[in-house]
Amino acid sequence: MLDQLEMEARQRGLLLRLQVGRPLGLWGLRLVVARSQSERLQLLGEMKAWAYSGPRGLQLDTMRVLPAAPAGCGDLIWAASMAWAVEATPCRQARLLAIRDDERQHQRLVRYFRCRGFESVREVQAALWDLPLRMIWGGAGALMVGNCEQVRERALKRWRQSAA
């Protein structure tokens, strides 16, 4: 699937690249989408994640798409990230934190992640048992989980529709 996505991206003038490391038995992922411009690359979007062994081990940290990115760039990032998880790790479930910095922005994030196939499982707040999660993601918010294959399929459909 990743090879197919790389080829589809190339056909649209985009470069899809993954950088994967294995420090301390974990997988570290940085996935980028870029466009070649006059002998240099223009970064359009990225996903940073890490994973540990186990079906629920994919932790999504950063997802960013620049405003100048072409339609479907975010969908390509989601599809490729989930394809990597399914193909290269035992992870079948991903989790992320919709950060609560500003209430309006938080609601936008929750809505965005729900459209991607994630569901809220609980609020991470100031309780002592929330401290490990706050340290991982750097704040409070809604802890959300999604099935990697379902998120991938939704993103694939949207990515391929954006070409039409």
PyMOL commands that set and color helices and strands:
alter all, ss='L'
color gray80, all
select helices_A, chain A and resi 2-11+23-25+73-88+103-116+128-137+148-161
alter helices_A, ss='H'
color red, helices_A
select strands_A, chain A and resi 15-21+27-37+40-51+58-65+93-99+119-124+141-147
alter strands_A, ss='S'
color yellow, strands_A
deselect
rebuild
show_as cartoon
